[in-house]
Amino acid sequence: MRRHSHQPRRQPRARGQALVELALAGTLLFLLLAAAVDLGLIFFTLQGMRVAAQEGATFGSYPVQILQNGQLQRVDLNYAEIVRRVRNAGGNQTTGFANLRDLDNNGVFDELETGRPVHTNWARSDAYIQVELLKGLNPNSLTPTCATDRRGEDMQAGGTGCWVRVTVRSDYQFLFPLAPSFANTVRLETRSIMPIRSSYYN
């Protein structure tokens, strides 16, 4: 005589359901952790870029006199030195949250990539380090340019209104890319603006 067991035979299905739920929960937790890590790194990277932009704008707020045969030709910015100040704002270290010497994150120092205008032309709107000498009384509505051939009040922000704006851009590479359909990098941007201090010259 065959004996029938009264115990339910659905244990394998219950175990399978638990494994599926664990896999889904683990995936969700991993995505949340990955997003938190990348967001934290982006935050600290932006902080480093912001400090570098402020360093460049602060230096650029002191214009230089361009002389020829002892005669003043124009009062302008020392653009090359501003870019150098931005790149060296983090020191000579090549690691950290914001590698200011490799803003495109390709493993090569930007100053060595002389064939790429985005690294050598500070006037480009897509340059990784962009420097602008702007004119206007409202810092939120400025137009180029403010170079002058006279000393003194012509470049004061309280007079005609001259400003230096430094924009720093960087390609951040995600530590945990979300999906193959999304890009592995995102362009970060920060800027700093300072009034020109025409009473002082470098």
Beta strands, then each sheet from edge to edge (+ up, - down):
strand 1: 64-68
strand 2: 71-76
strand 3: 129-135
strand 4: 143-144
strand 5: 162-173
strand 6: 185-195
sheet 1: 1+ 2-
sheet 2: 4+ 3- 5+ 6-
end
